[in-house]
Amino acid sequence: MPESFPLGHHGHFIIGTDQMGAQRLNAFLTVPQNSSTVTGTGLLTQAINPPLHANNAFYGLVHVLVFGGSETQVYSLQGSAIPPLLGAPHVTQLVITLNGIWGKEGKATYTYVVGAVFHEVKDVPVKVTWLLQE
């Protein structure tokens, strides 16, 4: 992996399309220097009635895969509700695949639960803004 920022990598991940009424998952994820662990928070929203508003804590791992000379960075995350209330809507799983190591674009698939109903969202665009912390 390329050299990390001094305290690790910190990124703002915008997951979803720009279409009106579409779901949007904003996540702030951190990978400490010289580590493959990932932690962070996120907010899943959608302007529907009733509105979807799910606060999440994320934890998991990041890996680098190389296929035919091209590099892909894969984040495999589990989610829990903030606060951890029984039945609170939240993202249960999130997989992000970035084009390149510390790439700025990619795709995501996630599962979220509202009540007892699970929903899966597949192959939505991801845009990342990497934040430098000194």
C-alpha positions as CSV (number, residue, x, y, z in Angstrom):
1,M,0.0,0.0,0.0
2,P,1.2,3.5,-0.6
3,E,2.4,5.6,2.3
4,S,-0.4,6.7,4.6
5,F,-1.3,10.1,5.8
6,P,0.5,10.8,9.2
7,L,-2.4,9.6,11.3
8,G,-4.1,7.3,8.7
9,H,-6.7,7.9,6.1
10,H,-9.9,9.7,6.8
11,G,-12.6,9.9,4.1
12,H,-16.0,11.2,3.4
13,F,-17.9,8.6,1.3
14,I,-21.0,9.7,-0.6
15,I,-22.9,6.6,-1.6
16,G,-25.8,6.9,-4.0
17,T,-27.0,8.7,-7.1
18,D,-27.9,12.3,-7.4
19,Q,-31.4,11.5,-8.5
20,M,-34.2,13.3,-6.7
21,G,-35.8,11.0,-4.0
22,A,-32.9,8.5,-4.1
23,Q,-31.3,7.1,-1.0
24,R,-28.0,8.6,0.1
25,L,-25.5,7.2,2.5
26,N,-22.9,9.7,3.8
27,A,-20.2,7.9,5.7
28,F,-17.0,9.2,7.4
29,L,-14.5,6.3,7.6
30,T,-11.1,6.1,9.2
31,V,-8.2,3.6,8.5
32,P,-5.4,4.1,11.0
33,Q,-1.9,4.2,9.7
34,N,-0.4,0.7,9.0
35,S,-3.7,-1.0,9.7
36,S,-6.4,-2.8,7.8
37,T,-9.2,-2.0,10.3
38,V,-11.9,0.6,9.4
39,T,-14.2,2.4,11.8
40,G,-16.7,5.3,11.2
41,T,-20.2,6.6,11.2
42,G,-22.8,7.2,8.6
43,L,-26.2,8.6,7.9
44,L,-28.6,6.9,5.5
45,T,-31.4,9.2,4.3
46,Q,-34.2,9.3,1.7
47,A,-36.9,11.9,1.2
48,I,-39.9,9.6,1.4
49,N,-43.0,9.5,3.6
50,P,-42.1,8.7,6.4
51,P,-38.5,9.8,5.7
52,L,-35.7,7.3,6.0
53,H,-33.2,8.5,8.6
54,A,-30.7,5.9,9.9
55,N,-27.7,6.8,12.0
56,N,-25.0,4.1,11.9
57,A,-21.7,3.1,13.4
58,F,-19.4,1.1,11.1
59,Y,-16.5,-1.3,11.7
60,G,-14.7,-3.7,9.5
61,L,-11.7,-4.3,7.3
62,V,-10.1,-3.0,4.1
63,H,-8.2,-5.1,1.7
64,V,-6.3,-4.5,-1.6
65,L,-7.0,-6.9,-4.5
66,V,-5.0,-7.0,-7.7
67,F,-6.6,-8.4,-10.9
68,G,-4.6,-8.3,-14.1
69,G,-2.5,-5.4,-13.0
70,S,-5.3,-3.2,-11.8
71,E,-5.7,-2.5,-8.1
72,T,-9.0,-2.4,-6.2
73,Q,-9.5,-1.5,-2.5
74,V,-12.4,-3.3,-0.8
75,Y,-14.1,-2.2,2.4
76,S,-16.1,-4.9,4.2
77,L,-18.1,-3.3,7.0
78,Q,-20.8,-4.2,9.6
79,G,-23.1,-1.6,10.9
80,S,-25.1,-0.9,14.0
81,A,-27.7,1.7,15.0
82,I,-26.7,4.9,16.8
83,P,-28.1,4.8,19.5
84,P,-28.3,1.0,19.7
85,L,-32.1,0.8,20.1
86,L,-34.0,-2.4,19.3
87,G,-35.7,-2.0,16.0
88,A,-33.9,1.2,15.0
89,P,-33.4,1.5,11.2
90,H,-29.7,1.0,10.3
91,V,-27.3,-0.3,7.7
92,T,-26.3,-3.9,8.6
93,Q,-23.7,-4.5,6.0
94,L,-21.7,-2.3,3.6
95,V,-19.3,-3.3,0.9
96,I,-17.4,-0.6,-0.9
97,T,-15.1,-1.2,-3.9
98,L,-12.8,1.7,-4.9
99,N,-11.1,1.9,-8.2
100,G,-7.4,2.0,-7.1
101,I,-5.8,2.3,-3.7
102,W,-7.3,5.3,-1.9
103,G,-9.3,5.9,-5.0
104,K,-11.9,8.6,-5.3
105,E,-14.7,6.6,-7.0
106,G,-16.2,3.2,-7.0
107,K,-19.3,1.1,-6.2
108,A,-21.1,0.0,-3.1
109,T,-23.7,-2.5,-2.0
110,Y,-25.4,-2.4,1.3
111,T,-28.2,-3.9,3.3
112,Y,-30.3,-1.9,5.7
113,V,-33.2,-2.8,8.0
114,V,-36.3,-0.9,8.9
115,G,-38.3,-2.7,11.6
116,A,-38.0,-6.3,10.7
117,V,-37.7,-5.8,6.9
118,F,-34.3,-6.0,5.2
119,H,-33.6,-4.1,2.0
120,E,-30.6,-4.5,-0.3
121,V,-29.1,-1.8,-2.5
122,K,-26.7,-3.0,-5.1
123,D,-23.9,-1.4,-7.2
124,V,-24.6,2.3,-6.4
125,P,-21.9,4.9,-7.2
126,V,-19.4,6.0,-4.5
127,K,-17.5,9.3,-4.4
128,V,-14.8,9.8,-1.8
129,T,-13.1,13.0,-0.6
130,W,-10.0,12.1,1.4
131,L,-9.4,14.3,4.4
132,L,-5.9,15.0,5.7
133,Q,-5.6,15.2,9.5
134,E,-2.4,16.6,10.8
